[in-house]
Amino acid sequence: AVVSTQSTGAHDSALRSICLSPDEESYFTGSAEGDIKSWSFGNTADHYSFGAEGHKSTKLFSNLPGGSLKGVMKLQVDSTNHLISCGADGEVKLRRLTTL
């Protein structure tokens, strides 16, 4: 599902993925432009942006209905504090989170 960026005010394009941390204290958002950001429920102004570490656009799936896909397609945080992201660029990235 695509969510309007007006709901978070944080991304310059539509949200493609949202996931909750295992401790339910924070969440992560991934956008169509490839940015990934972390948020705390206690303070929505306090967030971290993975920016250039995100996923880029691709024409990998341009032959499918709907044209080319862009950005972050799936996010998940596992129980060992790893953020896993899958992008439309065909890459899966694993990041060790020091704090949630």
C-alpha positions in Angstrom: 0.0 0.0 0.0 1.2 3.5 -0.8 0.6 6.1 1.9 0.6 9.9 1.3 3.8 11.6 2.5 1.6 14.3 4.1 0.9 11.9 6.9 4.5 11.9 8.1 6.0 15.0 6.6 9.4 13.2 6.5 9.8 11.8 3.0 9.7 13.6 -0.3 7.9 10.7 -2.0 5.2 8.1 -1.1 5.8 5.6 1.7 6.3 2.1 0.4 7.0 0.2 3.6 6.5 0.6 7.4 7.7 -1.8 10.1 7.6 -1.8 13.9 10.6 -2.6 16.1 10.5 -5.7 18.2 10.2 -3.6 21.4 7.4 -1.6 19.9 9.2 1.7 20.9 10.1 2.8 17.4 9.2 2.2 13.7 10.9 2.5 10.3 9.6 3.9 7.1 10.8 3.3 3.5 10.0 5.6 0.6 9.6 5.4 -3.1 12.7 7.5 -3.6 14.7 4.9 -1.6 15.2 6.6 1.8 14.8 4.7 5.1 14.1 6.6 8.3 13.7 5.5 11.9 11.3 7.1 14.3 10.6 7.0 18.1 7.0 6.9 19.3 8.0 9.1 22.2 9.3 11.9 19.9 8.4 12.0 16.3 10.8 14.9 15.7 13.7 12.7 16.7 14.6 10.4 13.8 17.5 9.0 11.9 17.8 8.9 8.1 19.7 6.2 6.3 19.5 8.4 3.2 22.2 7.4 0.7 22.2 3.9 2.2 18.7 3.4 0.8 17.5 1.7 -2.4 17.4 3.4 -5.7 15.0 3.2 -8.6 15.2 0.5 -11.2 13.7 -0.5 -14.5 14.2 -4.2 -13.5 10.4 -4.8 -13.4 9.4 -2.3 -16.1 7.7 -5.0 -18.2 5.2 -5.7 -15.4 1.8 -3.9 -15.2 2.3 -0.5 -13.5 5.7 0.2 -15.0 9.0 0.4 -13.1 9.1 0.1 -9.3 11.0 2.5 -7.2 12.5 2.6 -3.7 12.1 0.5 -0.6 9.6 -2.4 -1.0 9.9 -4.2 2.3 11.4 -3.5 5.8 11.7 -5.8 8.8 13.6 -5.6 12.1 14.5 -9.0 13.5 14.9 -10.0 17.2 18.7 -9.6 17.0 18.4 -5.8 16.1 19.1 -6.1 12.4 17.2 -3.9 9.9 16.5 -5.8 6.7 15.4 -3.9 3.6 14.5 -5.1 0.2 14.4 -2.6 -2.7 13.1 -2.4 -6.2 16.7 -2.3 -7.3 16.8 -6.0 -6.5 19.1 -5.6 -3.4 18.5 -6.9 0.1 20.5 -5.0 2.7 21.2 -5.9 6.3 22.1 -3.3 8.9 23.1 -3.8 12.5 21.1 -1.4 14.7 23.1 -0.2 17.8 20.0 1.2 19.5 16.3 1.2 18.7 
